């Protein structure tokens, strides 16, 4: 191996080790900022975020998020192969493009990476999601997700979202309110959890039905407390 290749190898190894230590650190240290928050600051948007432990968030919210975003969250190890296969089939058949990102992948994107849809970004996302699942318990993955998720322009985390839309702490969210918050996640800037439009209201009702399935089949067992 030439000197140049050796230096590149050592650089790649060093970056890989640093990324693993970074993931390990975030198991106990809350991520301070995301690229979306920086974007809002640069654009002059006031950012509201209060980090809360999972125990201070109503159990209905993580269940609603599982129902809406990743029904196999407690079963997979970062990647939902069934959802990936379904997405590939749907996209191949010419249906509306759909993704298959798990909550773990979304945490990897929000906590460590930048927004985007490039293959390079997705490769880094897969790397970080793999190590998240190796080094964090599922409850920590969910906790970080709920504290980093964007719920409106400048509104980050469940506590800020609950107070903004419903005037109460996240610990007091009802099932209906939790379903509405989960329903706006795909388009948080355009949707309103407090005054949902017809489509968002219908989606929230669907999420509530899925929540009952999640509970009856114990698909939230990794979070039960």
C-alpha atoms as one frame of an Amber mdcrd trajectory, in Angstrom:
protein
   0.000   0.000   0.000   1.458   3.330  -1.064   1.910   6.177   1.385  -1.046
   8.088  -0.080  -3.386   5.105   0.155  -2.204   4.376   3.665  -2.973   7.928
   4.772  -6.430   7.704   3.171  -7.045   4.427   4.961  -6.021   5.913   8.304
  -8.224   8.965   7.664 -11.246   6.782   6.831 -10.610   4.612   9.887 -10.285
   7.661  12.111 -13.538   9.154  10.815 -15.332   5.840  11.277 -14.121   5.515
  14.863 -15.017   9.136  15.594 -18.547   8.589  14.288 -19.007   5.549  16.545
 -17.802   7.499  19.596 -20.139  10.342  18.564 -23.106   7.975  18.540 -22.034
   6.510  21.877 -21.804   9.994  23.407 -25.346  10.851  22.320 -26.635   7.870
  24.256 -26.200   9.976  27.397 -25.778  13.528  26.028 -28.681  15.195  24.227
 -27.879  16.397  20.690 -27.577  20.188  21.037 -28.684  21.228  17.556 -29.763
  19.987  14.116 -29.182  21.334  10.632 -32.846  22.336  10.444 -32.487  24.417
  13.591 -29.420  26.119  12.133 -31.396  26.798   8.951 -34.131  28.470  10.976
 -31.647  30.585  12.930 -29.972  31.721   9.713 -33.376  32.702   8.323 -34.196
  34.669  11.462 -36.791  32.219  12.803 -37.129  31.910  16.573 -36.395  28.331
  17.565 -38.370  26.794  20.434 -37.150  23.547  21.982 -37.183  22.061  25.471
 -35.554  18.660  25.882 -37.620  16.286  27.996 -37.008  12.691  29.135 -39.300
  10.089  27.647 -40.865   9.594  31.080 -42.130  13.210  30.945 -43.933  12.709
  27.631 -47.414  11.174  27.543 -47.166   7.514  26.404 -49.802   8.256  23.753
 -47.312  10.294  21.716 -44.623   7.640  21.119 -47.416   5.170  20.341 -48.935
   7.602  17.853 -45.538   8.143  16.247 -44.967   4.392  15.967 -48.433   4.020
  14.427 -47.771   6.795  11.922 -44.079   6.457  11.103 -42.742   2.996  11.913
 -45.127   0.272  13.096 -42.292  -2.273  13.419 -40.091   0.038  15.486 -39.797
  -2.403  18.388 -39.164  -5.362  16.074 -36.464  -4.251  13.653 -32.816  -3.364
  14.190 -32.828  -0.021  12.413 -34.048  -1.089   8.982 -37.513  -2.366   8.143
 -36.869  -4.761   5.268 -40.577  -5.403   4.730 -41.258  -1.676   4.341 -38.272
  -1.308   2.017 -39.535  -4.122  -0.208 -43.051  -2.613  -0.244 -41.648   0.796
  -1.159 -39.580  -0.680  -3.991 -42.599  -2.518  -5.372 -44.837   0.566  -5.156
 -42.262   2.788  -6.811 -41.603   0.194  -9.523 -45.329   0.000 -10.283 -45.399
   3.724 -10.945 -47.345   4.608  -7.815 -46.606   7.744  -5.799 -43.042   7.577
  -4.556 -42.876   6.407  -0.970 -40.034   6.098   1.472 -39.253   3.431   4.029
 -37.203   5.305   6.625 -37.509   3.947  10.148 -37.526   6.124  13.242 -33.910
   5.070  13.800 -32.953   6.328  10.339 -34.764   9.593  10.985 -32.867  10.032
  14.257 -29.613   9.354  12.403 -30.513  12.057   9.887 -31.699  14.607  12.432
 -28.963  14.130  15.024 -25.896  13.682  12.819 -26.554  14.672   9.213 -27.892
  17.291   6.844 -31.208  17.266   4.940 -31.173  15.837   1.441 -31.912  12.816
  -0.698 -28.512  12.026  -2.200 -27.113   8.507  -2.139 -24.126   9.736  -0.140
 -26.393  11.154   2.573 -28.457   7.953   2.633 -25.288   5.869   2.989 -24.208
   7.931   5.999 -27.744   7.646   7.370 -27.575   3.851   7.167 -24.177   3.857
   8.905 -25.369   5.983  11.811 -28.690   4.102  12.096 -26.786   0.816  12.363
 -24.675   2.105  15.249 -27.661   3.716  16.952 -29.303   0.329  17.164 -26.114
  -1.287  18.447 -25.360   1.276  21.157 -28.716   2.738  22.253 -31.792   1.098
  23.785 -34.990   1.600  21.821 -36.347   3.949  24.462 -33.385   6.284  23.896
 -33.938   6.230  20.134 -37.547   7.274  20.656 -36.607   9.888  23.258 -34.134
  11.602  20.939 -36.567  11.386  18.039 -39.330  13.104  19.995 -36.942  15.829
  21.150 -35.521  16.573  17.685 -38.561  16.216  15.427 -39.729  19.359  13.630
 -43.379  20.139  14.414 -43.625  23.512  12.716 -41.349  26.326  11.648 -39.034
  26.839  14.594 -40.876  24.266  16.741 -38.699  21.314  17.718 -39.454  18.509
  20.113 -42.600  17.221  21.733 -42.626  19.683  24.620 -42.436  22.775  22.405
 -45.028  21.289  20.025 -47.473  20.438  22.809 -47.249  23.900  24.336 -47.487
  25.632  20.949 -50.518  23.750  19.655 -52.369  22.795  22.837 -51.040  25.087
  25.573 -50.017  22.222  27.843 -46.910  20.153  28.644 -46.252  17.018  26.639
 -46.897  14.933  29.754 -50.599  15.838  29.542 -51.237  15.103  25.867 -54.398
  13.119  25.144 -54.656  10.361  22.548 -56.454  12.707  20.156 -53.792  15.386
  20.533 -50.980  12.866  20.170 -52.510  11.517  16.957 -52.813  15.037  15.574
 -49.151  15.749  16.317 -48.131  12.526  14.602 -50.352  13.409  11.636 -48.482
  16.645  10.888 -44.990  15.106  10.960 -44.796  14.519   7.182 -45.391  18.241
   6.506 -45.061  20.129   9.808 -44.721  23.577   8.250 -47.914  23.257   6.183
 -50.101  21.399   8.706 -51.598  22.523  12.004 -52.233  20.087  14.853 -54.543
  22.461  16.714 -56.713  23.284  13.681 -56.195  20.382  11.275 -57.623  20.509
   7.790 -59.919  17.715   6.579 -57.111  15.535   5.229 -54.995  15.899   8.361
 -58.023  15.215  10.588 -58.798  12.026   8.669 -55.185  10.933   8.913 -55.224
  11.564  12.677 -58.305   9.330  12.972 -56.464   6.615  11.046 -53.502   6.955
  13.397 -55.781   6.518  16.427 -57.099   3.272  14.944 -53.534   2.101  14.325
 -52.636   2.988  17.918 -55.204   0.475  19.138 -53.570  -2.168  16.948 -50.141
  -1.200  18.264 -51.358  -1.581  21.846 -53.333  -4.786  21.369 -50.371  -6.468
  19.660 -47.821  -5.003  22.079 -45.889  -3.435  19.221 -44.807  -0.752  21.669
 -43.381  -3.261  24.164 -39.860  -1.850  23.923 -41.156   1.422  25.383 -43.539
   0.178  28.079 -42.866   1.569  31.497
